[in-house]
Amino acid sequence: MDLTLDEFARVTDIALRPPWQRKAACRGKGTDRWFPTTREAEANARAVCEPCSVRRECLVYALALPELVGVWAGTDEQERRRL
């Protein structure tokens, strides 16, 4: 099977993700939700994070990579900088 460069990059990206991400409540929900443009959208993203079983791992990951933007573990960039 021949993969295009884009397909190869996607497969590689998925393979390199931390194992805990497979258990995340956000898995399969798309990406737009995690970059909210309204307070309501932000509240909806945080609501997905609230009961997540890997929220702690997600927060540790996001704190270790300060260049990450969007909602991670129910926090935004400003909140993570304060932590």
PyMOL Python script that loads the backbone (N, CA, C, O; Angstrom):
from pymol import cmd

cmd.read_pdbstr("""\
ATOM      1  N   MET A   1       0.849  -1.180   0.000  1.00  0.00           N
ATOM      2  CA  MET A   1       0.000   0.000   0.000  1.00  0.00           C
ATOM      3  C   MET A   1       0.891   1.238   0.000  1.00  0.00           C
ATOM      4  O   MET A   1       1.750   1.392   0.868  1.00  0.00           O
ATOM      5  N   ASP A   2       0.689   2.093  -0.947  1.00  0.00           N
ATOM      6  CA  ASP A   2       1.459   3.333  -1.029  1.00  0.00           C
ATOM      7  C   ASP A   2       0.680   4.463  -0.371  1.00  0.00           C
ATOM      8  O   ASP A   2      -0.489   4.694  -0.682  1.00  0.00           O
ATOM      9  N   LEU A   3       1.338   5.159   0.536  1.00  0.00           N
ATOM     10  CA  LEU A   3       0.732   6.301   1.218  1.00  0.00           C
ATOM     11  C   LEU A   3       1.231   7.596   0.611  1.00  0.00           C
ATOM     12  O   LEU A   3       2.393   7.699   0.219  1.00  0.00           O
ATOM     13  N   THR A   4       0.355   8.583   0.535  1.00  0.00           N
ATOM     14  CA  THR A   4       0.805   9.909   0.152  1.00  0.00           C
ATOM     15  C   THR A   4       1.569  10.497   1.334  1.00  0.00           C
ATOM     16  O   THR A   4       1.508   9.962   2.441  1.00  0.00           O
ATOM     17  N   LEU A   5       2.273  11.570   1.108  1.00  0.00           N
ATOM     18  CA  LEU A   5       3.019  12.220   2.178  1.00  0.00           C
ATOM     19  C   LEU A   5       2.083  12.672   3.293  1.00  0.00           C
ATOM     20  O   LEU A   5       2.412  12.526   4.470  1.00  0.00           O
ATOM     21  N   ASP A   6       0.917  13.220   2.938  1.00  0.00           N
ATOM     22  CA  ASP A   6      -0.052  13.661   3.946  1.00  0.00           C
ATOM     23  C   ASP A   6      -0.584  12.487   4.761  1.00  0.00           C
ATOM     24  O   ASP A   6      -0.722  12.592   5.980  1.00  0.00           O
ATOM     25  N   GLU A   7      -0.882  11.375   4.102  1.00  0.00           N
ATOM     26  CA  GLU A   7      -1.370  10.200   4.814  1.00  0.00           C
ATOM     27  C   GLU A   7      -0.298   9.644   5.749  1.00  0.00           C
ATOM     28  O   GLU A   7      -0.593   9.246   6.876  1.00  0.00           O
ATOM     29  N   PHE A   8       0.927   9.620   5.282  1.00  0.00           N
ATOM     30  CA  PHE A   8       2.035   9.150   6.106  1.00  0.00           C
ATOM     31  C   PHE A   8       2.210  10.037   7.337  1.00  0.00           C
ATOM     32  O   PHE A   8       2.416   9.540   8.444  1.00  0.00           O
ATOM     33  N   ALA A   9       2.125  11.350   7.135  1.00  0.00           N
ATOM     34  CA  ALA A   9       2.262  12.292   8.250  1.00  0.00           C
ATOM     35  C   ALA A   9       1.159  12.068   9.275  1.00  0.00           C
ATOM     36  O   ALA A   9       1.416  12.118  10.478  1.00  0.00           O
ATOM     37  N   ARG A  10      -0.060  11.825   8.818  1.00  0.00           N
ATOM     38  CA  ARG A  10      -1.181  11.602   9.735  1.00  0.00           C
ATOM     39  C   ARG A  10      -0.983  10.310  10.528  1.00  0.00           C
ATOM     40  O   ARG A  10      -1.184  10.292  11.742  1.00  0.00           O
ATOM     41  N   VAL A  11      -0.596   9.244   9.859  1.00  0.00           N
ATOM     42  CA  VAL A  11      -0.362   7.971  10.541  1.00  0.00           C
ATOM     43  C   VAL A  11       0.766   8.117  11.556  1.00  0.00           C
ATOM     44  O   VAL A  11       0.671   7.604  12.671  1.00  0.00           O
ATOM     45  N   THR A  12       1.821   8.809  11.176  1.00  0.00           N
ATOM     46  CA  THR A  12       2.950   9.026  12.076  1.00  0.00           C
ATOM     47  C   THR A  12       2.521   9.845  13.282  1.00  0.00           C
ATOM     48  O   THR A  12       2.895   9.538  14.414  1.00  0.00           O
ATOM     49  N   ASP A  13       1.738  10.886  13.038  1.00  0.00           N
ATOM     50  CA  ASP A  13       1.252  11.732  14.130  1.00  0.00           C
ATOM     51  C   ASP A  13       0.430  10.921  15.124  1.00  0.00           C
ATOM     52  O   ASP A  13       0.608  11.058  16.334  1.00  0.00           O
ATOM     53  N   ILE A  14      -0.450  10.096  14.633  1.00  0.00           N
ATOM     54  CA  ILE A  14      -1.291   9.276  15.500  1.00  0.00           C
ATOM     55  C   ILE A  14      -0.437   8.297  16.300  1.00  0.00           C
ATOM     56  O   ILE A  14      -0.672   8.097  17.492  1.00  0.00           O
ATOM     57  N   ALA A  15       0.539   7.696  15.657  1.00  0.00           N
ATOM     58  CA  ALA A  15       1.396   6.709  16.331  1.00  0.00           C
ATOM     59  C   ALA A  15       2.243   7.336  17.431  1.00  0.00           C
ATOM     60  O   ALA A  15       2.597   6.663  18.399  1.00  0.00           O
ATOM     61  N   LEU A  16       2.572   8.614  17.291  1.00  0.00           N
ATOM     62  CA  LEU A  16       3.432   9.281  18.261  1.00  0.00           C
ATOM     63  C   LEU A  16       2.666   9.924  19.415  1.00  0.00           C
ATOM     64  O   LEU A  16       3.281  10.432  20.352  1.00  0.00           O
ATOM     65  N   ARG A  17       1.356   9.910  19.363  1.00  0.00           N
ATOM     66  CA  ARG A  17       0.567  10.500  20.447  1.00  0.00           C
ATOM     67  C   ARG A  17       0.722   9.682  21.722  1.00  0.00           C
ATOM     68  O   ARG A  17       0.900   8.465  21.677  1.00  0.00           O
ATOM     69  N   PRO A  18       0.652  10.370  22.862  1.00  0.00           N
ATOM     70  CA  PRO A  18       0.731   9.640  24.135  1.00  0.00           C
ATOM     71  C   PRO A  18      -0.429   8.643  24.255  1.00  0.00           C
ATOM     72  O   PRO A  18      -1.541   8.936  23.818  1.00  0.00           O
ATOM     73  N   PRO A  19      -0.178   7.483  24.836  1.00  0.00           N
ATOM     74  CA  PRO A  19      -1.226   6.447  24.958  1.00  0.00           C
ATOM     75  C   PRO A  19      -2.489   6.918  25.684  1.00  0.00           C
ATOM     76  O   PRO A  19      -3.587   6.462  25.365  1.00  0.00           O
ATOM     77  N   TRP A  20      -2.348   7.819  26.651  1.00  0.00           N
ATOM     78  CA  TRP A  20      -3.517   8.267  27.400  1.00  0.00           C
ATOM     79  C   TRP A  20      -4.527   8.969  26.500  1.00  0.00           C
ATOM     80  O   TRP A  20      -5.714   8.998  26.823  1.00  0.00           O
ATOM     81  N   GLN A  21      -4.088   9.532  25.384  1.00  0.00           N
ATOM     82  CA  GLN A  21      -5.014  10.252  24.501  1.00  0.00           C
ATOM     83  C   GLN A  21      -6.087   9.334  23.916  1.00  0.00           C
ATOM     84  O   GLN A  21      -7.161   9.802  23.538  1.00  0.00           O
ATOM     85  N   ARG A  22      -5.808   8.043  23.839  1.00  0.00           N
ATOM     86  CA  ARG A  22      -6.814   7.100  23.321  1.00  0.00           C
ATOM     87  C   ARG A  22      -8.002   6.963  24.281  1.00  0.00           C
ATOM     88  O   ARG A  22      -9.078   6.518  23.884  1.00  0.00           O
ATOM     89  N   LYS A  23      -7.797   7.348  25.541  1.00  0.00           N
ATOM     90  CA  LYS A  23      -8.859   7.241  26.548  1.00  0.00           C
ATOM     91  C   LYS A  23      -9.562   8.576  26.797  1.00  0.00           C
ATOM     92  O   LYS A  23     -10.493   8.643  27.600  1.00  0.00           O
ATOM     93  N   ALA A  24      -9.130   9.628  26.125  1.00  0.00           N
ATOM     94  CA  ALA A  24      -9.639  10.975  26.384  1.00  0.00           C
ATOM     95  C   ALA A  24     -11.095  11.139  25.955  1.00  0.00           C
ATOM     96  O   ALA A  24     -11.514  10.602  24.930  1.00  0.00           O
ATOM     97  N   ALA A  25     -11.849  11.875  26.740  1.00  0.00           N
ATOM     98  CA  ALA A  25     -13.254  12.138  26.443  1.00  0.00           C
ATOM     99  C   ALA A  25     -13.414  12.929  25.148  1.00  0.00           C
ATOM    100  O   ALA A  25     -14.467  12.867  24.513  1.00  0.00           O
ATOM    101  N   CYS A  26     -12.394  13.664  24.756  1.00  0.00           N
ATOM    102  CA  CYS A  26     -12.461  14.490  23.551  1.00  0.00           C
ATOM    103  C   CYS A  26     -12.170  13.708  22.274  1.00  0.00           C
ATOM    104  O   CYS A  26     -12.382  14.215  21.172  1.00  0.00           O
ATOM    105  N   ARG A  27     -11.693  12.497  22.415  1.00  0.00           N
ATOM    106  CA  ARG A  27     -11.303  11.694  21.257  1.00  0.00           C
ATOM    107  C   ARG A  27     -12.478  11.529  20.296  1.00  0.00           C
ATOM    108  O   ARG A  27     -13.571  11.119  20.686  1.00  0.00           O
ATOM    109  N   GLY A  28     -12.225  11.857  19.040  1.00  0.00           N
ATOM    110  CA  GLY A  28     -13.234  11.690  18.005  1.00  0.00           C
ATOM    111  C   GLY A  28     -14.234  12.822  17.911  1.00  0.00           C
ATOM    112  O   GLY A  28     -15.191  12.731  17.143  1.00  0.00           O
ATOM    113  N   LYS A  29     -14.040  13.875  18.665  1.00  0.00           N
ATOM    114  CA  LYS A  29     -14.986  14.992  18.658  1.00  0.00           C
ATOM    115  C   LYS A  29     -14.574  16.131  17.728  1.00  0.00           C
ATOM    116  O   LYS A  29     -15.201  17.190  17.737  1.00  0.00           O
ATOM    117  N   GLY A  30     -13.533  15.925  16.931  1.00  0.00           N
ATOM    118  CA  GLY A  30     -13.086  16.986  16.031  1.00  0.00           C
ATOM    119  C   GLY A  30     -12.198  17.978  16.757  1.00  0.00           C
ATOM    120  O   GLY A  30     -11.981  17.858  17.962  1.00  0.00           O
ATOM    121  N   THR A  31     -11.692  18.947  16.034  1.00  0.00           N
ATOM    122  CA  THR A  31     -10.745  19.889  16.629  1.00  0.00           C
ATOM    123  C   THR A  31     -11.316  21.287  16.852  1.00  0.00           C
ATOM    124  O   THR A  31     -10.824  22.009  17.720  1.00  0.00           O
ATOM    125  N   ASP A  32     -12.316  21.683  16.115  1.00  0.00           N
ATOM    126  CA  ASP A  32     -12.841  23.053  16.233  1.00  0.00           C
ATOM    127  C   ASP A  32     -13.287  23.395  17.644  1.00  0.00           C
ATOM    128  O   ASP A  32     -13.102  24.523  18.103  1.00  0.00           O
ATOM    129  N   ARG A  33     -13.864  22.439  18.321  1.00  0.00           N
ATOM    130  CA  ARG A  33     -14.396  22.655  19.675  1.00  0.00           C
ATOM    131  C   ARG A  33     -13.323  23.160  20.646  1.00  0.00           C
ATOM    132  O   ARG A  33     -13.646  23.890  21.583  1.00  0.00           O
ATOM    133  N   TRP A  34     -12.068  22.792  20.446  1.00  0.00           N
ATOM    134  CA  TRP A  34     -10.994  23.101  21.387  1.00  0.00           C
ATOM    135  C   TRP A  34     -10.351  24.452  21.140  1.00  0.00           C
ATOM    136  O   TRP A  34      -9.402  24.840  21.822  1.00  0.00           O
ATOM    137  N   PHE A  35     -10.886  25.169  20.147  1.00  0.00           N
ATOM    138  CA  PHE A  35     -10.420  26.522  19.836  1.00  0.00           C
ATOM    139  C   PHE A  35     -11.643  27.437  19.799  1.00  0.00           C
ATOM    140  O   PHE A  35     -11.979  27.995  18.755  1.00  0.00           O
ATOM    141  N   PRO A  36     -12.307  27.587  20.952  1.00  0.00           N
ATOM    142  CA  PRO A  36     -13.582  28.306  21.001  1.00  0.00           C
ATOM    143  C   PRO A  36     -13.421  29.802  20.722  1.00  0.00           C
ATOM    144  O   PRO A  36     -12.402  30.419  21.033  1.00  0.00           O
ATOM    145  N   THR A  37     -14.468  30.348  20.126  1.00  0.00           N
ATOM    146  CA  THR A  37     -14.467  31.780  19.824  1.00  0.00           C
ATOM    147  C   THR A  37     -15.518  32.537  20.630  1.00  0.00           C
ATOM    148  O   THR A  37     -15.592  33.764  20.561  1.00  0.00           O
ATOM    149  N   THR A  38     -16.325  31.810  21.392  1.00  0.00           N
ATOM    150  CA  THR A  38     -17.325  32.448  22.261  1.00  0.00           C
ATOM    151  C   THR A  38     -17.239  31.813  23.648  1.00  0.00           C
ATOM    152  O   THR A  38     -16.678  30.730  23.815  1.00  0.00           O
ATOM    153  N   ARG A  39     -17.794  32.492  24.622  1.00  0.00           N
ATOM    154  CA  ARG A  39     -17.806  31.941  25.987  1.00  0.00           C
ATOM    155  C   ARG A  39     -18.642  30.662  26.053  1.00  0.00           C
ATOM    156  O   ARG A  39     -18.298  29.728  26.778  1.00  0.00           O
ATOM    157  N   GLU A  40     -19.728  30.625  25.302  1.00  0.00           N
ATOM    158  CA  GLU A  40     -20.571  29.429  25.280  1.00  0.00           C
ATOM    159  C   GLU A  40     -19.807  28.234  24.699  1.00  0.00           C
ATOM    160  O   GLU A  40     -19.877  27.125  25.230  1.00  0.00           O
ATOM    161  N   ALA A  41     -19.088  28.471  23.620  1.00  0.00           N
ATOM    162  CA  ALA A  41     -18.296  27.399  23.011  1.00  0.00           C
ATOM    163  C   ALA A  41     -17.196  26.938  23.961  1.00  0.00           C
ATOM    164  O   ALA A  41     -16.895  25.747  24.038  1.00  0.00           O
ATOM    165  N   GLU A  42     -16.599  27.881  24.679  1.00  0.00           N
ATOM    166  CA  GLU A  42     -15.562  27.529  25.653  1.00  0.00           C
ATOM    167  C   GLU A  42     -16.148  26.682  26.780  1.00  0.00           C
ATOM    168  O   GLU A  42     -15.536  25.706  27.213  1.00  0.00           O
ATOM    169  N   ALA A  43     -17.324  27.054  27.248  1.00  0.00           N
ATOM    170  CA  ALA A  43     -17.988  26.288  28.309  1.00  0.00           C
ATOM    171  C   ALA A  43     -18.310  24.875  27.824  1.00  0.00           C
ATOM    172  O   ALA A  43     -18.202  23.919  28.592  1.00  0.00           O
ATOM    173  N   ASN A  44     -18.698  24.739  26.574  1.00  0.00           N
ATOM    174  CA  ASN A  44     -18.987  23.415  26.013  1.00  0.00           C
ATOM    175  C   ASN A  44     -17.730  22.553  25.961  1.00  0.00           C
ATOM    176  O   ASN A  44     -17.786  21.361  26.263  1.00  0.00           O
ATOM    177  N   ALA A  45     -16.606  23.139  25.585  1.00  0.00           N
ATOM    178  CA  ALA A  45     -15.341  22.396  25.540  1.00  0.00           C
ATOM    179  C   ALA A  45     -14.943  21.964  26.949  1.00  0.00           C
ATOM    180  O   ALA A  45     -14.560  20.815  27.169  1.00  0.00           O
ATOM    181  N   ARG A  46     -15.036  22.879  27.885  1.00  0.00           N
ATOM    182  CA  ARG A  46     -14.668  22.561  29.269  1.00  0.00           C
ATOM    183  C   ARG A  46     -15.573  21.469  29.854  1.00  0.00           C
ATOM    184  O   ARG A  46     -15.130  20.657  30.666  1.00  0.00           O
ATOM    185  N   ALA A  47     -16.836  21.459  29.435  1.00  0.00           N
ATOM    186  CA  ALA A  47     -17.776  20.450  29.926  1.00  0.00           C
ATOM    187  C   ALA A  47     -17.358  19.043  29.493  1.00  0.00           C
ATOM    188  O   ALA A  47     -17.596  18.077  30.217  1.00  0.00           O
ATOM    189  N   VAL A  48     -16.744  18.924  28.332  1.00  0.00           N
ATOM    190  CA  VAL A  48     -16.251  17.618  27.877  1.00  0.00           C
ATOM    191  C   VAL A  48     -15.070  17.196  28.747  1.00  0.00           C
ATOM    192  O   VAL A  48     -14.928  16.020  29.082  1.00  0.00           O
ATOM    193  N   CYS A  49     -14.229  18.157  29.110  1.00  0.00           N
ATOM    194  CA  CYS A  49     -13.028  17.870  29.896  1.00  0.00           C
ATOM    195  C   CYS A  49     -13.347  17.499  31.344  1.00  0.00           C
ATOM    196  O   CYS A  49     -12.652  16.681  31.947  1.00  0.00           O
ATOM    197  N   GLU A  50     -14.375  18.088  31.887  1.00  0.00           N
ATOM    198  CA  GLU A  50     -14.668  17.949  33.321  1.00  0.00           C
ATOM    199  C   GLU A  50     -14.668  16.496  33.807  1.00  0.00           C
ATOM    200  O   GLU A  50     -13.966  16.204  34.774  1.00  0.00           O
ATOM    201  N   PRO A  51     -15.410  15.575  33.198  1.00  0.00           N
ATOM    202  CA  PRO A  51     -15.443  14.209  33.721  1.00  0.00           C
ATOM    203  C   PRO A  51     -14.382  13.279  33.119  1.00  0.00           C
ATOM    204  O   PRO A  51     -14.378  12.080  33.401  1.00  0.00           O
ATOM    205  N   CYS A  52     -13.501  13.816  32.309  1.00  0.00           N
ATOM    206  CA  CYS A  52     -12.550  12.976  31.574  1.00  0.00           C
ATOM    207  C   CYS A  52     -11.617  12.213  32.520  1.00  0.00           C
ATOM    208  O   CYS A  52     -11.077  12.776  33.472  1.00  0.00           O
ATOM    209  N   SER A  53     -11.444  10.940  32.240  1.00  0.00           N
ATOM    210  CA  SER A  53     -10.624  10.075  33.095  1.00  0.00           C
ATOM    211  C   SER A  53      -9.127  10.346  32.961  1.00  0.00           C
ATOM    212  O   SER A  53      -8.349   9.910  33.809  1.00  0.00           O
ATOM    213  N   VAL A  54      -8.713  11.050  31.921  1.00  0.00           N
ATOM    214  CA  VAL A  54      -7.288  11.344  31.731  1.00  0.00           C
ATOM    215  C   VAL A  54      -7.006  12.850  31.777  1.00  0.00           C
ATOM    216  O   VAL A  54      -6.033  13.332  31.198  1.00  0.00           O
ATOM    217  N   ARG A  55      -7.861  13.561  32.462  1.00  0.00           N
ATOM    218  CA  ARG A  55      -7.707  15.014  32.542  1.00  0.00           C
ATOM    219  C   ARG A  55      -6.358  15.420  33.157  1.00  0.00           C
ATOM    220  O   ARG A  55      -5.717  16.359  32.685  1.00  0.00           O
ATOM    221  N   ARG A  56      -5.941  14.723  34.190  1.00  0.00           N
ATOM    222  CA  ARG A  56      -4.667  15.044  34.842  1.00  0.00           C
ATOM    223  C   ARG A  56      -3.499  14.868  33.870  1.00  0.00           C
ATOM    224  O   ARG A  56      -2.626  15.732  33.782  1.00  0.00           O
ATOM    225  N   GLU A  57      -3.484  13.752  33.144  1.00  0.00           N
ATOM    226  CA  GLU A  57      -2.421  13.507  32.169  1.00  0.00           C
ATOM    227  C   GLU A  57      -2.422  14.573  31.076  1.00  0.00           C
ATOM    228  O   GLU A  57      -1.368  15.013  30.619  1.00  0.00           O
ATOM    229  N   CYS A  58      -3.605  14.973  30.672  1.00  0.00           N
ATOM    230  CA  CYS A  58      -3.756  16.018  29.656  1.00  0.00           C
ATOM    231  C   CYS A  58      -3.185  17.347  30.151  1.00  0.00           C
ATOM    232  O   CYS A  58      -2.494  18.048  29.412  1.00  0.00           O
ATOM    233  N   LEU A  59      -3.477  17.685  31.403  1.00  0.00           N
ATOM    234  CA  LEU A  59      -2.957  18.927  31.958  1.00  0.00           C
ATOM    235  C   LEU A  59      -1.438  18.892  32.065  1.00  0.00           C
ATOM    236  O   LEU A  59      -0.776  19.872  31.725  1.00  0.00           O
ATOM    237  N   VAL A  60      -0.885  17.797  32.524  1.00  0.00           N
ATOM    238  CA  VAL A  60       0.572  17.661  32.614  1.00  0.00           C
ATOM    239  C   VAL A  60       1.193  17.839  31.226  1.00  0.00           C
ATOM    240  O   VAL A  60       2.202  18.528  31.076  1.00  0.00           O
ATOM    241  N   TYR A  61       0.595  17.224  30.234  1.00  0.00           N
ATOM    242  CA  TYR A  61       1.060  17.323  28.848  1.00  0.00           C
ATOM    243  C   TYR A  61       1.031  18.780  28.378  1.00  0.00           C
ATOM    244  O   TYR A  61       2.005  19.280  27.815  1.00  0.00           O
ATOM    245  N   ALA A  62      -0.096  19.451  28.617  1.00  0.00           N
ATOM    246  CA  ALA A  62      -0.247  20.837  28.178  1.00  0.00           C
ATOM    247  C   ALA A  62       0.712  21.775  28.910  1.00  0.00           C
ATOM    248  O   ALA A  62       1.232  22.715  28.308  1.00  0.00           O
ATOM    249  N   LEU A  63       0.947  21.538  30.176  1.00  0.00           N
ATOM    250  CA  LEU A  63       1.884  22.380  30.926  1.00  0.00           C
ATOM    251  C   LEU A  63       3.322  22.171  30.450  1.00  0.00           C
ATOM    252  O   LEU A  63       4.134  23.095  30.501  1.00  0.00           O
ATOM    253  N   ALA A  64       3.633  20.972  29.993  1.00  0.00           N
ATOM    254  CA  ALA A  64       4.982  20.675  29.505  1.00  0.00           C
ATOM    255  C   ALA A  64       5.238  21.268  28.119  1.00  0.00           C
ATOM    256  O   ALA A  64       6.387  21.405  27.700  1.00  0.00           O
ATOM    257  N   LEU A  65       4.168  21.614  27.417  1.00  0.00           N
ATOM    258  CA  LEU A  65       4.286  22.174  26.066  1.00  0.00           C
ATOM    259  C   LEU A  65       3.583  23.527  26.017  1.00  0.00           C
ATOM    260  O   LEU A  65       2.464  23.620  25.512  1.00  0.00           O
ATOM    261  N   PRO A  66       4.218  24.570  26.532  1.00  0.00           N
ATOM    262  CA  PRO A  66       3.551  25.874  26.639  1.00  0.00           C
ATOM    263  C   PRO A  66       3.130  26.481  25.299  1.00  0.00           C
ATOM    264  O   PRO A  66       2.348  27.432  25.270  1.00  0.00           O
ATOM    265  N   GLU A  67       3.639  25.942  24.199  1.00  0.00           N
ATOM    266  CA  GLU A  67       3.247  26.469  22.890  1.00  0.00           C
ATOM    267  C   GLU A  67       1.862  25.991  22.456  1.00  0.00           C
ATOM    268  O   GLU A  67       1.320  26.484  21.467  1.00  0.00           O
ATOM    269  N   LEU A  68       1.286  25.033  23.188  1.00  0.00           N
ATOM    270  CA  LEU A  68      -0.051  24.543  22.842  1.00  0.00           C
ATOM    271  C   LEU A  68      -1.086  25.634  23.061  1.00  0.00           C
ATOM    272  O   LEU A  68      -1.032  26.368  24.048  1.00  0.00           O
ATOM    273  N   VAL A  69      -2.016  25.731  22.145  1.00  0.00           N
ATOM    274  CA  VAL A  69      -3.107  26.694  22.257  1.00  0.00           C
ATOM    275  C   VAL A  69      -4.415  25.936  22.365  1.00  0.00           C
ATOM    276  O   VAL A  69      -4.475  24.732  22.119  1.00  0.00           O
ATOM    277  N   GLY A  70      -5.449  26.650  22.733  1.00  0.00           N
ATOM    278  CA  GLY A  70      -6.760  26.038  22.845  1.00  0.00           C
ATOM    279  C   GLY A  70      -6.997  25.453  24.231  1.00  0.00           C
ATOM    280  O   GLY A  70      -6.204  25.641  25.154  1.00  0.00           O
ATOM    281  N   VAL A  71      -8.100  24.745  24.345  1.00  0.00           N
ATOM    282  CA  VAL A  71      -8.504  24.145  25.617  1.00  0.00           C
ATOM    283  C   VAL A  71      -7.859  22.770  25.753  1.00  0.00           C
ATOM    284  O   VAL A  71      -8.017  21.904  24.893  1.00  0.00           O
ATOM    285  N   TRP A  72      -7.143  22.593  26.830  1.00  0.00           N
ATOM    286  CA  TRP A  72      -6.530  21.306  27.203  1.00  0.00           C
ATOM    287  C   TRP A  72      -6.861  21.079  28.668  1.00  0.00           C
ATOM    288  O   TRP A  72      -6.613  21.951  29.501  1.00  0.00           O
ATOM    289  N   ALA A  73      -7.409  19.935  28.988  1.00  0.00           N
ATOM    290  CA  ALA A  73      -7.752  19.579  30.376  1.00  0.00           C
ATOM    291  C   ALA A  73      -8.667  20.622  31.020  1.00  0.00           C
ATOM    292  O   ALA A  73      -8.614  20.850  32.228  1.00  0.00           O
ATOM    293  N   GLY A  74      -9.490  21.236  30.210  1.00  0.00           N
ATOM    294  CA  GLY A  74     -10.422  22.230  30.728  1.00  0.00           C
ATOM    295  C   GLY A  74      -9.792  23.564  31.057  1.00  0.00           C
ATOM    296  O   GLY A  74     -10.398  24.375  31.757  1.00  0.00           O
ATOM    297  N   THR A  75      -8.579  23.813  30.566  1.00  0.00           N
ATOM    298  CA  THR A  75      -7.888  25.082  30.821  1.00  0.00           C
ATOM    299  C   THR A  75      -7.531  25.744  29.500  1.00  0.00           C
ATOM    300  O   THR A  75      -7.335  25.077  28.484  1.00  0.00           O
ATOM    301  N   ASP A  76      -7.452  27.063  29.534  1.00  0.00           N
ATOM    302  CA  ASP A  76      -6.998  27.788  28.347  1.00  0.00           C
ATOM    303  C   ASP A  76      -5.534  28.207  28.551  1.00  0.00           C
ATOM    304  O   ASP A  76      -4.945  27.942  29.599  1.00  0.00           O
ATOM    305  N   GLU A  77      -4.962  28.858  27.548  1.00  0.00           N
ATOM    306  CA  GLU A  77      -3.536  29.219  27.615  1.00  0.00           C
ATOM    307  C   GLU A  77      -3.218  30.101  28.816  1.00  0.00           C
ATOM    308  O   GLU A  77      -2.206  29.895  29.484  1.00  0.00           O
ATOM    309  N   GLN A  78      -4.073  31.081  29.094  1.00  0.00           N
ATOM    310  CA  GLN A  78      -3.822  31.991  30.221  1.00  0.00           C
ATOM    311  C   GLN A  78      -3.828  31.247  31.545  1.00  0.00           C
ATOM    312  O   GLN A  78      -2.980  31.491  32.403  1.00  0.00           O
ATOM    313  N   GLU A  79      -4.762  30.360  31.711  1.00  0.00           N
ATOM    314  CA  GLU A  79      -4.829  29.592  32.960  1.00  0.00           C
ATOM    315  C   GLU A  79      -3.598  28.706  33.110  1.00  0.00           C
ATOM    316  O   GLU A  79      -3.051  28.577  34.205  1.00  0.00           O
ATOM    317  N   ARG A  80      -3.168  28.107  32.026  1.00  0.00           N
ATOM    318  CA  ARG A  80      -1.973  27.254  32.107  1.00  0.00           C
ATOM    319  C   ARG A  80      -0.734  28.077  32.402  1.00  0.00           C
ATOM    320  O   ARG A  80       0.146  27.606  33.122  1.00  0.00           O
ATOM    321  N   ARG A  81      -0.630  29.272  31.880  1.00  0.00           N
ATOM    322  CA  ARG A  81       0.538  30.122  32.199  1.00  0.00           C
ATOM    323  C   ARG A  81       0.559  30.447  33.685  1.00  0.00           C
ATOM    324  O   ARG A  81       1.626  30.471  34.298  1.00  0.00           O
ATOM    325  N   ARG A  82      -0.607  30.697  34.268  1.00  0.00           N
ATOM    326  CA  ARG A  82      -0.672  31.000  35.710  1.00  0.00           C
ATOM    327  C   ARG A  82      -0.287  29.791  36.561  1.00  0.00           C
ATOM    328  O   ARG A  82       0.269  29.945  37.648  1.00  0.00           O
ATOM    329  N   LEU A  83      -0.580  28.597  36.068  1.00  0.00           N
ATOM    330  CA  LEU A  83      -0.223  27.382  36.816  1.00  0.00           C
ATOM    331  C   LEU A  83       1.282  27.183  36.790  1.00  0.00           C
ATOM    332  O   LEU A  83       1.786  26.217  37.363  1.00  0.00           O
TER     333      LEU A  83
END
""", "prot")
cmd.dss("prot")
cmd.show_as("cartoon", "prot")
cmd.util.cbc("prot")
cmd.orient("prot")
